[in-house]
Amino acid sequence: MTVAEVLLAAVSILLTIQAIYSTALMLYAWEDEDKHARSKAPLDFDPPATRFTVLVPARDEEAVIQETMQRLVELD
């Protein structure tokens, strides 16, 4: 066996172990209703505390830029 084959086999084994571990964690979380409820996204959010800037690449976009900008303004 070459070094590349050994490395490929080792990576494959590690990824398989990681997949089994992730699956076990997901199944364990689904068993416990309290953990499942805590892992969900909140129903209401605090208002944003900071402002941000959106950079939109718009090279040669004359045909659709107005609609794109309107959609960005309407985002919540």
N, CA, C and O atoms as a Maestro MAE file, in Angstrom:
{
 s_m_m2io_version
 :::
 2.0.0
}

f_m_ct {
 s_m_title
 :::
 protein
 m_atom[304] {
  # First column is atom index #
  i_m_mmod_type
  r_m_x_coord
  r_m_y_coord
  r_m_z_coord
  i_m_residue_number
  s_m_chain_name
  s_m_pdb_residue_name
  s_m_pdb_atom_name
  i_m_atomic_number
  :::
  1 25 0.845 -1.186 0.000 1 A "MET " " N  " 7
  2 3 0.000 0.000 0.000 1 A "MET " " CA " 6
  3 2 0.886 1.244 0.000 1 A "MET " " C  " 6
  4 15 1.915 1.303 0.674 1 A "MET " " O  " 8
  5 25 0.461 2.216 -0.764 2 A "THR " " N  " 7
  6 3 1.212 3.463 -0.817 2 A "THR " " CA " 6
  7 2 0.769 4.377 0.317 2 A "THR " " C  " 6
  8 15 -0.226 4.121 0.996 2 A "THR " " O  " 8
  9 25 1.520 5.433 0.501 3 A "VAL " " N  " 7
  10 3 1.200 6.401 1.549 3 A "VAL " " CA " 6
  11 2 -0.146 7.058 1.264 3 A "VAL " " C  " 6
  12 15 -0.922 7.307 2.187 3 A "VAL " " O  " 8
  13 25 -0.427 7.338 0.005 4 A "ALA " " N  " 7
  14 3 -1.702 7.967 -0.360 4 A "ALA " " CA " 6
  15 2 -2.885 7.062 -0.026 4 A "ALA " " C  " 6
  16 15 -3.919 7.541 0.440 4 A "ALA " " O  " 8
  17 25 -2.742 5.763 -0.259 5 A "GLU " " N  " 7
  18 3 -3.826 4.830 0.051 5 A "GLU " " CA " 6
  19 2 -4.056 4.730 1.551 5 A "GLU " " C  " 6
  20 15 -5.199 4.671 2.002 5 A "GLU " " O  " 8
  21 25 -2.974 4.711 2.327 6 A "VAL " " N  " 7
  22 3 -3.095 4.656 3.787 6 A "VAL " " CA " 6
  23 2 -3.760 5.926 4.307 6 A "VAL " " C  " 6
  24 15 -4.624 5.870 5.182 6 A "VAL " " O  " 8
  25 25 -3.348 7.075 3.760 7 A "LEU " " N  " 7
  26 3 -3.937 8.347 4.170 7 A "LEU " " CA " 6
  27 2 -5.421 8.397 3.812 7 A "LEU " " C  " 6
  28 15 -6.236 8.858 4.612 7 A "LEU " " O  " 8
  29 25 -5.771 7.930 2.625 8 A "LEU " " N  " 7
  30 3 -7.172 7.899 2.210 8 A "LEU " " CA " 6
  31 2 -7.996 6.981 3.104 8 A "LEU " " C  " 6
  32 15 -9.122 7.319 3.469 8 A "LEU " " O  " 8
  33 25 -7.444 5.825 3.459 9 A "ALA " " N  " 7
  34 3 -8.151 4.902 4.347 9 A "ALA " " CA " 6
  35 2 -8.339 5.526 5.729 9 A "ALA " " C  " 6
  36 15 -9.407 5.389 6.324 9 A "ALA " " O  " 8
  37 25 -7.320 6.207 6.245 10 A "ALA " " N  " 7
  38 3 -7.420 6.836 7.565 10 A "ALA " " CA " 6
  39 2 -8.467 7.937 7.571 10 A "ALA " " C  " 6
  40 15 -9.255 8.038 8.511 10 A "ALA " " O  " 8
  41 25 -8.483 8.764 6.529 11 A "VAL " " N  " 7
  42 3 -9.482 9.838 6.442 11 A "VAL " " CA " 6
  43 2 -10.882 9.248 6.335 11 A "VAL " " C  " 6
  44 15 -11.818 9.755 6.954 11 A "VAL " " O  " 8
  45 25 -11.033 8.184 5.557 12 A "SER " " N  " 7
  46 3 -12.338 7.535 5.424 12 A "SER " " CA " 6
  47 2 -12.831 6.992 6.749 12 A "SER " " C  " 6
  48 15 -14.010 7.130 7.077 12 A "SER " " O  " 8
  49 25 -11.947 6.380 7.511 13 A "ILE " " N  " 7
  50 3 -12.320 5.842 8.824 13 A "ILE " " CA " 6
  51 2 -12.717 6.969 9.772 13 A "ILE " " C  " 6
  52 15 -13.715 6.863 10.483 13 A "ILE " " O  " 8
  53 25 -11.940 8.042 9.781 14 A "LEU " " N  " 7
  54 3 -12.254 9.175 10.661 14 A "LEU " " CA " 6
  55 2 -13.590 9.813 10.292 14 A "LEU " " C  " 6
  56 15 -14.368 10.165 11.179 14 A "LEU " " O  " 8
  57 25 -13.865 9.964 9.013 15 A "LEU " " N  " 7
  58 3 -15.143 10.545 8.595 15 A "LEU " " CA " 6
  59 2 -16.313 9.631 8.937 15 A "LEU " " C  " 6
  60 15 -17.394 10.109 9.278 15 A "LEU " " O  " 8
  61 25 -16.107 8.329 8.849 16 A "THR " " N  " 7
  62 3 -17.155 7.382 9.228 16 A "THR " " CA " 6
  63 2 -17.443 7.474 10.722 16 A "THR " " C  " 6
  64 15 -18.603 7.475 11.131 16 A "THR " " O  " 8
  65 25 -16.401 7.549 11.530 17 A "ILE " " N  " 7
  66 3 -16.572 7.682 12.984 17 A "ILE " " CA " 6
  67 2 -17.307 8.980 13.308 17 A "ILE " " C  " 6
  68 15 -18.197 8.992 14.158 17 A "ILE " " O  " 8
  69 25 -16.940 10.068 12.639 18 A "GLN " " N  " 7
  70 3 -17.579 11.352 12.886 18 A "GLN " " CA " 6
  71 2 -19.056 11.304 12.486 18 A "GLN " " C  " 6
  72 15 -19.895 11.877 13.182 18 A "GLN " " O  " 8
  73 25 -19.386 10.637 11.390 19 A "ALA " " N  " 7
  74 3 -20.774 10.523 10.953 19 A "ALA " " CA " 6
  75 2 -21.598 9.705 11.943 19 A "ALA " " C  " 6
  76 15 -22.739 10.058 12.240 19 A "ALA " " O  " 8
  77 25 -21.032 8.625 12.450 20 A "ILE " " N  " 7
  78 3 -21.730 7.805 13.446 20 A "ILE " " CA " 6
  79 2 -21.959 8.598 14.724 20 A "ILE " " C  " 6
  80 15 -23.036 8.523 15.317 20 A "ILE " " O  " 8
  81 25 -20.956 9.356 15.152 21 A "TYR " " N  " 7
  82 3 -21.072 10.165 16.360 21 A "TYR " " CA " 6
  83 2 -22.152 11.248 16.190 21 A "TYR " " C  " 6
  84 15 -22.958 11.465 17.095 21 A "TYR " " O  " 8
  85 25 -22.167 11.923 15.037 22 A "SER " " N  " 7
  86 3 -23.178 12.957 14.790 22 A "SER " " CA " 6
  87 2 -24.580 12.364 14.773 22 A "SER " " C  " 6
  88 15 -25.515 12.953 15.314 22 A "SER " " O  " 8
  89 25 -24.721 11.211 14.158 23 A "THR " " N  " 7
  90 3 -26.023 10.549 14.117 23 A "THR " " CA " 6
  91 2 -26.487 10.178 15.516 23 A "THR " " C  " 6
  92 15 -27.656 10.358 15.855 23 A "THR " " O  " 8
  93 25 -25.572 9.659 16.331 24 A "ALA " " N  " 7
  94 3 -25.930 9.296 17.705 24 A "ALA " " CA " 6
  95 2 -26.353 10.531 18.498 24 A "ALA " " C  " 6
  96 15 -27.312 10.469 19.267 24 A "ALA " " O  " 8
  97 25 -25.651 11.651 18.322 25 A "LEU " " N  " 7
  98 3 -26.035 12.876 19.028 25 A "LEU " " CA " 6
  99 2 -27.417 13.357 18.601 25 A "LEU " " C  " 6
  100 15 -28.221 13.764 19.441 25 A "LEU " " O  " 8
  101 25 -27.696 13.312 17.303 26 A "MET " " N  " 7
  102 3 -29.008 13.751 16.833 26 A "MET " " CA " 6
  103 2 -30.117 12.851 17.376 26 A "MET " " C  " 6
  104 15 -31.159 13.345 17.807 26 A "MET " " O  " 8
  105 25 -29.903 11.561 17.360 27 A "LEU " " N  " 7
  106 3 -30.926 10.643 17.858 27 A "LEU " " CA " 6
  107 2 -31.129 10.804 19.354 27 A "LEU " " C  " 6
  108 15 -32.259 10.715 19.835 27 A "LEU " " O  " 8
  109 25 -30.053 11.041 20.102 28 A "TYR " " N  " 7
  110 3 -30.167 11.240 21.544 28 A "TYR " " CA " 6
  111 2 -30.936 12.524 21.840 28 A "TYR " " C  " 6
  112 15 -31.756 12.554 22.758 28 A "TYR " " O  " 8
  113 25 -30.683 13.579 21.077 29 A "ALA " " N  " 7
  114 3 -31.379 14.847 21.299 29 A "ALA " " CA " 6
  115 2 -32.863 14.705 20.996 29 A "ALA " " C  " 6
  116 15 -33.688 15.334 21.660 29 A "ALA " " O  " 8
  117 25 -33.215 13.901 20.018 30 A "TRP " " N  " 7
  118 3 -34.615 13.730 19.667 30 A "TRP " " CA " 6
  119 2 -35.367 12.888 20.692 30 A "TRP " " C  " 6
  120 15 -36.586 13.013 20.814 30 A "TRP " " O  " 8
  121 25 -34.666 12.040 21.424 31 A "GLU " " N  " 7
  122 3 -35.320 11.225 22.443 31 A "GLU " " CA " 6
  123 2 -35.859 12.072 23.580 31 A "GLU " " C  " 6
  124 15 -36.966 11.835 24.062 31 A "GLU " " O  " 8
  125 25 -35.097 13.044 24.005 32 A "ASP " " N  " 7
  126 3 -35.440 13.872 25.153 32 A "ASP " " CA " 6
  127 2 -36.224 15.100 24.678 32 A "ASP " " C  " 6
  128 15 -35.677 15.961 23.988 32 A "ASP " " O  " 8
  129 25 -37.498 15.174 25.047 33 A "GLU " " N  " 7
  130 3 -38.363 16.260 24.582 33 A "GLU " " CA " 6
  131 2 -37.870 17.622 25.068 33 A "GLU " " C  " 6
  132 15 -37.987 18.611 24.343 33 A "GLU " " O  " 8
  133 25 -37.320 17.690 26.282 34 A "ASP " " N  " 7
  134 3 -36.817 18.951 26.814 34 A "ASP " " CA " 6
  135 2 -35.633 19.451 25.988 34 A "ASP " " C  " 6
  136 15 -35.562 20.637 25.665 34 A "ASP " " O  " 8
  137 25 -34.716 18.567 25.648 35 A "LYS " " N  " 7
  138 3 -33.574 18.969 24.815 35 A "LYS " " CA " 6
  139 2 -34.040 19.377 23.425 35 A "LYS " " C  " 6
  140 15 -33.505 20.319 22.840 35 A "LYS " " O  " 8
  141 25 -35.014 18.687 22.906 36 A "HIS " " N  " 7
  142 3 -35.537 19.024 21.581 36 A "HIS " " CA " 6
  143 2 -36.165 20.414 21.595 36 A "HIS " " C  " 6
  144 15 -35.978 21.191 20.659 36 A "HIS " " O  " 8
  145 25 -36.899 20.724 22.638 37 A "ALA " " N  " 7
  146 3 -37.538 22.038 22.743 37 A "ALA " " CA " 6
  147 2 -36.496 23.145 22.904 37 A "ALA " " C  " 6
  148 15 -36.650 24.227 22.336 37 A "ALA " " O  " 8
  149 25 -35.435 22.882 23.675 38 A "ARG " " N  " 7
  150 3 -34.390 23.894 23.870 38 A "ARG " " CA " 6
  151 2 -33.552 24.121 22.622 38 A "ARG " " C  " 6
  152 15 -32.944 25.183 22.481 38 A "ARG " " O  " 8
  153 25 -33.504 23.162 21.721 39 A "SER " " N  " 7
  154 3 -32.670 23.313 20.530 39 A "SER " " CA " 6
  155 2 -33.377 24.055 19.400 39 A "SER " " C  " 6
  156 15 -32.757 24.359 18.381 39 A "SER " " O  " 8
  157 25 -34.661 24.350 19.565 40 A "LYS " " N  " 7
  158 3 -35.403 25.069 18.530 40 A "LYS " " CA " 6
  159 2 -35.072 26.563 18.568 40 A "LYS " " C  " 6
  160 15 -34.631 27.092 19.588 40 A "LYS " " O  " 8
  161 25 -35.293 27.216 17.452 41 A "ALA " " N  " 7
  162 3 -35.093 28.661 17.365 41 A "ALA " " CA " 6
  163 2 -36.177 29.365 18.176 41 A "ALA " " C  " 6
  164 15 -37.293 28.856 18.277 41 A "ALA " " O  " 8
  165 25 -35.873 30.519 18.753 42 A "PRO " " N  " 7
  166 3 -36.879 31.245 19.528 42 A "PRO " " CA " 6
  167 2 -38.011 31.747 18.629 42 A "PRO " " C  " 6
  168 15 -37.818 31.962 17.432 42 A "PRO " " O  " 8
  169 25 -39.181 31.928 19.217 43 A "LEU " " N  " 7
  170 3 -40.332 32.402 18.463 43 A "LEU " " CA " 6
  171 2 -40.295 33.912 18.248 43 A "LEU " " C  " 6
  172 15 -40.825 34.408 17.254 43 A "LEU " " O  " 8
  173 25 -39.676 34.642 19.166 44 A "ASP " " N  " 7
  174 3 -39.547 36.083 18.988 44 A "ASP " " CA " 6
  175 2 -38.095 36.490 19.228 44 A "ASP " " C  " 6
  176 15 -37.382 35.862 20.012 44 A "ASP " " O  " 8
  177 25 -37.679 37.529 18.554 45 A "PHE " " N  " 7
  178 3 -36.300 37.981 18.605 45 A "PHE " " CA " 6
  179 2 -36.235 39.403 19.133 45 A "PHE " " C  " 6
  180 15 -37.172 40.182 18.956 45 A "PHE " " O  " 8
  181 25 -35.133 39.737 19.778 46 A "ASP " " N  " 7
  182 3 -34.902 41.110 20.205 46 A "ASP " " CA " 6
  183 2 -34.649 41.968 18.971 46 A "ASP " " C  " 6
  184 15 -34.143 41.473 17.964 46 A "ASP " " O  " 8
  185 25 -34.994 43.240 19.043 47 A "PRO " " N  " 7
  186 3 -34.693 44.109 17.899 47 A "PRO " " CA " 6
  187 2 -33.176 44.218 17.725 47 A "PRO " " C  " 6
  188 15 -32.436 44.129 18.705 47 A "PRO " " O  " 8
  189 25 -32.716 44.405 16.509 48 A "PRO " " N  " 7
  190 3 -31.272 44.471 16.289 48 A "PRO " " CA " 6
  191 2 -30.657 45.651 17.025 48 A "PRO " " C  " 6
  192 15 -31.229 46.741 17.058 48 A "PRO " " O  " 8
  193 25 -29.495 45.428 17.609 49 A "ALA " " N  " 7
  194 3 -28.819 46.465 18.379 49 A "ALA " " CA " 6
  195 2 -27.774 47.195 17.552 49 A "ALA " " C  " 6
  196 15 -27.291 48.253 17.956 49 A "ALA " " O  " 8
  197 25 -27.426 46.650 16.419 50 A "THR " " N  " 7
  198 3 -26.399 47.279 15.593 50 A "THR " " CA " 6
  199 2 -26.918 47.486 14.177 50 A "THR " " C  " 6
  200 15 -27.911 46.888 13.764 50 A "THR " " O  " 8
  201 25 -26.228 48.339 13.456 51 A "ARG " " N  " 7
  202 3 -26.545 48.578 12.063 51 A "ARG " " CA " 6
  203 2 -25.494 47.894 11.215 51 A "ARG " " C  " 6
  204 15 -24.407 47.572 11.693 51 A "ARG " " O  " 8
  205 25 -25.818 47.679 9.981 52 A "PHE " " N  " 7
  206 3 -24.860 47.043 9.089 52 A "PHE " " CA " 6
  207 2 -25.036 47.580 7.670 52 A "PHE " " C  " 6
  208 15 -26.022 48.241 7.345 52 A "PHE " " O  " 8
  209 25 -24.052 47.275 6.850 53 A "THR " " N  " 7
  210 3 -24.053 47.693 5.461 53 A "THR " " CA " 6
  211 2 -24.088 46.462 4.577 53 A "THR " " C  " 6
  212 15 -23.417 45.470 4.863 53 A "THR " " O  " 8
  213 25 -24.855 46.515 3.520 54 A "VAL " " N  " 7
  214 3 -24.926 45.418 2.560 54 A "VAL " " CA " 6
  215 2 -24.239 45.874 1.280 54 A "VAL " " C  " 6
  216 15 -24.627 46.881 0.688 54 A "VAL " " O  " 8
  217 25 -23.234 45.143 0.860 55 A "LEU " " N  " 7
  218 3 -22.561 45.426 -0.403 55 A "LEU " " CA " 6
  219 2 -23.127 44.487 -1.456 55 A "LEU " " C  " 6
  220 15 -23.103 43.268 -1.293 55 A "LEU " " O  " 8
  221 25 -23.636 45.066 -2.539 56 A "VAL " " N  " 7
  222 3 -24.257 44.276 -3.592 56 A "VAL " " CA " 6
  223 2 -23.442 44.447 -4.874 56 A "VAL " " C  " 6
  224 15 -23.390 45.545 -5.429 56 A "VAL " " O  " 8
  225 25 -22.808 43.379 -5.347 57 A "PRO " " N  " 7
  226 3 -22.099 43.496 -6.619 57 A "PRO " " CA " 6
  227 2 -23.122 43.647 -7.747 57 A "PRO " " C  " 6
  228 15 -24.034 42.830 -7.876 57 A "PRO " " O  " 8
  229 25 -22.968 44.687 -8.556 58 A "ALA " " N  " 7
  230 3 -23.985 44.961 -9.569 58 A "ALA " " CA " 6
  231 2 -23.341 45.424 -10.872 58 A "ALA " " C  " 6
  232 15 -23.740 46.447 -11.427 58 A "ALA " " O  " 8
  233 25 -22.388 44.711 -11.347 59 A "ARG " " N  " 7
  234 3 -21.733 45.071 -12.600 59 A "ARG " " CA " 6
  235 2 -22.608 44.628 -13.773 59 A "ARG " " C  " 6
  236 15 -22.997 43.463 -13.864 59 A "ARG " " O  " 8
  237 25 -22.909 45.558 -14.659 60 A "ASP " " N  " 7
  238 3 -23.722 45.288 -15.844 60 A "ASP " " CA " 6
  239 2 -25.072 44.685 -15.481 60 A "ASP " " C  " 6
  240 15 -25.510 43.727 -16.117 60 A "ASP " " O  " 8
  241 25 -25.733 45.232 -14.472 61 A "GLU " " N  " 7
  242 3 -27.027 44.705 -14.010 61 A "GLU " " CA " 6
  243 2 -28.148 45.740 -14.186 61 A "GLU " " C  " 6
  244 15 -29.091 45.767 -13.395 61 A "GLU " " O  " 8
  245 25 -28.054 46.570 -15.193 62 A "GLU " " N  " 7
  246 3 -29.030 47.640 -15.373 62 A "GLU " " CA " 6
  247 2 -30.462 47.121 -15.484 62 A "GLU " " C  " 6
  248 15 -31.396 47.793 -15.046 62 A "GLU " " O  " 8
  249 25 -30.642 45.958 -16.053 63 A "ALA " " N  " 7
  250 3 -31.989 45.440 -16.288 63 A "ALA " " CA " 6
  251 2 -32.707 45.022 -15.009 63 A "ALA " " C  " 6
  252 15 -33.937 45.064 -14.954 63 A "ALA " " O  " 8
  253 25 -31.960 44.618 -13.978 64 A "VAL " " N  " 7
  254 3 -32.602 44.072 -12.783 64 A "VAL " " CA " 6
  255 2 -32.225 44.784 -11.489 64 A "VAL " " C  " 6
  256 15 -32.694 44.390 -10.421 64 A "VAL " " O  " 8
  257 25 -31.394 45.817 -11.553 65 A "ILE " " N  " 7
  258 3 -30.895 46.434 -10.315 65 A "ILE " " CA " 6
  259 2 -32.002 47.112 -9.516 65 A "ILE " " C  " 6
  260 15 -31.967 47.100 -8.285 65 A "ILE " " O  " 8
  261 25 -32.979 47.701 -10.192 66 A "GLN " " N  " 7
  262 3 -34.056 48.372 -9.445 66 A "GLN " " CA " 6
  263 2 -34.842 47.359 -8.612 66 A "GLN " " C  " 6
  264 15 -35.128 47.609 -7.441 66 A "GLN " " O  " 8
  265 25 -35.186 46.240 -9.198 67 A "GLU " " N  " 7
  266 3 -35.918 45.215 -8.457 67 A "GLU " " CA " 6
  267 2 -35.059 44.634 -7.332 67 A "GLU " " C  " 6
  268 15 -35.559 44.370 -6.238 67 A "GLU " " O  " 8
  269 25 -33.788 44.440 -7.598 68 A "THR " " N  " 7
  270 3 -32.885 43.924 -6.562 68 A "THR " " CA " 6
  271 2 -32.816 44.873 -5.379 68 A "THR " " C  " 6
  272 15 -32.895 44.439 -4.230 68 A "THR " " O  " 8
  273 25 -32.667 46.172 -5.650 69 A "MET " " N  " 7
  274 3 -32.589 47.160 -4.572 69 A "MET " " CA " 6
  275 2 -33.905 47.223 -3.795 69 A "MET " " C  " 6
  276 15 -33.894 47.358 -2.572 69 A "MET " " O  " 8
  277 25 -35.023 47.127 -4.487 70 A "GLN " " N  " 7
  278 3 -36.328 47.156 -3.804 70 A "GLN " " CA " 6
  279 2 -36.472 45.955 -2.881 70 A "GLN " " C  " 6
  280 15 -36.963 46.090 -1.760 70 A "GLN " " O  " 8
  281 25 -36.050 44.787 -3.337 71 A "ARG " " N  " 7
  282 3 -36.131 43.581 -2.500 71 A "ARG " " CA " 6
  283 2 -35.219 43.715 -1.275 71 A "ARG " " C  " 6
  284 15 -35.584 43.273 -0.185 71 A "ARG " " O  " 8
  285 25 -34.056 44.312 -1.442 72 A "LEU " " N  " 7
  286 3 -33.154 44.500 -0.300 72 A "LEU " " CA " 6
  287 2 -33.762 45.454 0.727 72 A "LEU " " C  " 6
  288 15 -33.619 45.242 1.931 72 A "LEU " " O  " 8
  289 25 -34.431 46.493 0.262 73 A "VAL " " N  " 7
  290 3 -35.065 47.453 1.176 73 A "VAL " " CA " 6
  291 2 -36.185 46.781 1.939 73 A "VAL " " C  " 6
  292 15 -36.407 47.097 3.108 73 A "VAL " " O  " 8
  293 25 -36.901 45.857 1.306 74 A "GLU " " N  " 7
  294 3 -38.046 45.203 1.943 74 A "GLU " " CA " 6
  295 2 -37.657 44.072 2.891 74 A "GLU " " C  " 6
  296 15 -38.516 43.538 3.593 74 A "GLU " " O  " 8
  297 25 -36.383 43.700 2.923 75 A "LEU " " N  " 7
  298 3 -35.954 42.622 3.819 75 A "LEU " " CA " 6
  299 2 -36.205 42.979 5.268 75 A "LEU " " C  " 6
  300 15 -36.052 44.138 5.655 75 A "LEU " " O  " 8
  301 25 -36.583 42.018 6.065 76 A "ASP " " N  " 7
  302 3 -36.821 42.245 7.493 76 A "ASP " " CA " 6
  303 2 -35.831 41.403 8.261 76 A "ASP " " C  " 6
  304 15 -35.829 41.420 9.492 76 A "ASP " " O  " 8
  :::
 }
 m_bond[303] {
  # First column is bond index #
  i_m_from
  i_m_to
  i_m_order
  :::
  1 1 2 1
  2 2 3 1
  3 3 4 2
  4 3 5 1
  5 5 6 1
  6 6 7 1
  7 7 8 2
  8 7 9 1
  9 9 10 1
  10 10 11 1
  11 11 12 2
  12 11 13 1
  13 13 14 1
  14 14 15 1
  15 15 16 2
  16 15 17 1
  17 17 18 1
  18 18 19 1
  19 19 20 2
  20 19 21 1
  21 21 22 1
  22 22 23 1
  23 23 24 2
  24 23 25 1
  25 25 26 1
  26 26 27 1
  27 27 28 2
  28 27 29 1
  29 29 30 1
  30 30 31 1
  31 31 32 2
  32 31 33 1
  33 33 34 1
  34 34 35 1
  35 35 36 2
  36 35 37 1
  37 37 38 1
  38 38 39 1
  39 39 40 2
  40 39 41 1
  41 41 42 1
  42 42 43 1
  43 43 44 2
  44 43 45 1
  45 45 46 1
  46 46 47 1
  47 47 48 2
  48 47 49 1
  49 49 50 1
  50 50 51 1
  51 51 52 2
  52 51 53 1
  53 53 54 1
  54 54 55 1
  55 55 56 2
  56 55 57 1
  57 57 58 1
  58 58 59 1
  59 59 60 2
  60 59 61 1
  61 61 62 1
  62 62 63 1
  63 63 64 2
  64 63 65 1
  65 65 66 1
  66 66 67 1
  67 67 68 2
  68 67 69 1
  69 69 70 1
  70 70 71 1
  71 71 72 2
  72 71 73 1
  73 73 74 1
  74 74 75 1
  75 75 76 2
  76 75 77 1
  77 77 78 1
  78 78 79 1
  79 79 80 2
  80 79 81 1
  81 81 82 1
  82 82 83 1
  83 83 84 2
  84 83 85 1
  85 85 86 1
  86 86 87 1
  87 87 88 2
  88 87 89 1
  89 89 90 1
  90 90 91 1
  91 91 92 2
  92 91 93 1
  93 93 94 1
  94 94 95 1
  95 95 96 2
  96 95 97 1
  97 97 98 1
  98 98 99 1
  99 99 100 2
  100 99 101 1
  101 101 102 1
  102 102 103 1
  103 103 104 2
  104 103 105 1
  105 105 106 1
  106 106 107 1
  107 107 108 2
  108 107 109 1
  109 109 110 1
  110 110 111 1
  111 111 112 2
  112 111 113 1
  113 113 114 1
  114 114 115 1
  115 115 116 2
  116 115 117 1
  117 117 118 1
  118 118 119 1
  119 119 120 2
  120 119 121 1
  121 121 122 1
  122 122 123 1
  123 123 124 2
  124 123 125 1
  125 125 126 1
  126 126 127 1
  127 127 128 2
  128 127 129 1
  129 129 130 1
  130 130 131 1
  131 131 132 2
  132 131 133 1
  133 133 134 1
  134 134 135 1
  135 135 136 2
  136 135 137 1
  137 137 138 1
  138 138 139 1
  139 139 140 2
  140 139 141 1
  141 141 142 1
  142 142 143 1
  143 143 144 2
  144 143 145 1
  145 145 146 1
  146 146 147 1
  147 147 148 2
  148 147 149 1
  149 149 150 1
  150 150 151 1
  151 151 152 2
  152 151 153 1
  153 153 154 1
  154 154 155 1
  155 155 156 2
  156 155 157 1
  157 157 158 1
  158 158 159 1
  159 159 160 2
  160 159 161 1
  161 161 162 1
  162 162 163 1
  163 163 164 2
  164 163 165 1
  165 165 166 1
  166 166 167 1
  167 167 168 2
  168 167 169 1
  169 169 170 1
  170 170 171 1
  171 171 172 2
  172 171 173 1
  173 173 174 1
  174 174 175 1
  175 175 176 2
  176 175 177 1
  177 177 178 1
  178 178 179 1
  179 179 180 2
  180 179 181 1
  181 181 182 1
  182 182 183 1
  183 183 184 2
  184 183 185 1
  185 185 186 1
  186 186 187 1
  187 187 188 2
  188 187 189 1
  189 189 190 1
  190 190 191 1
  191 191 192 2
  192 191 193 1
  193 193 194 1
  194 194 195 1
  195 195 196 2
  196 195 197 1
  197 197 198 1
  198 198 199 1
  199 199 200 2
  200 199 201 1
  201 201 202 1
  202 202 203 1
  203 203 204 2
  204 203 205 1
  205 205 206 1
  206 206 207 1
  207 207 208 2
  208 207 209 1
  209 209 210 1
  210 210 211 1
  211 211 212 2
  212 211 213 1
  213 213 214 1
  214 214 215 1
  215 215 216 2
  216 215 217 1
  217 217 218 1
  218 218 219 1
  219 219 220 2
  220 219 221 1
  221 221 222 1
  222 222 223 1
  223 223 224 2
  224 223 225 1
  225 225 226 1
  226 226 227 1
  227 227 228 2
  228 227 229 1
  229 229 230 1
  230 230 231 1
  231 231 232 2
  232 231 233 1
  233 233 234 1
  234 234 235 1
  235 235 236 2
  236 235 237 1
  237 237 238 1
  238 238 239 1
  239 239 240 2
  240 239 241 1
  241 241 242 1
  242 242 243 1
  243 243 244 2
  244 243 245 1
  245 245 246 1
  246 246 247 1
  247 247 248 2
  248 247 249 1
  249 249 250 1
  250 250 251 1
  251 251 252 2
  252 251 253 1
  253 253 254 1
  254 254 255 1
  255 255 256 2
  256 255 257 1
  257 257 258 1
  258 258 259 1
  259 259 260 2
  260 259 261 1
  261 261 262 1
  262 262 263 1
  263 263 264 2
  264 263 265 1
  265 265 266 1
  266 266 267 1
  267 267 268 2
  268 267 269 1
  269 269 270 1
  270 270 271 1
  271 271 272 2
  272 271 273 1
  273 273 274 1
  274 274 275 1
  275 275 276 2
  276 275 277 1
  277 277 278 1
  278 278 279 1
  279 279 280 2
  280 279 281 1
  281 281 282 1
  282 282 283 1
  283 283 284 2
  284 283 285 1
  285 285 286 1
  286 286 287 1
  287 287 288 2
  288 287 289 1
  289 289 290 1
  290 290 291 1
  291 291 292 2
  292 291 293 1
  293 293 294 1
  294 294 295 1
  295 295 296 2
  296 295 297 1
  297 297 298 1
  298 298 299 1
  299 299 300 2
  300 299 301 1
  301 301 302 1
  302 302 303 1
  303 303 304 2
  :::
 }
}
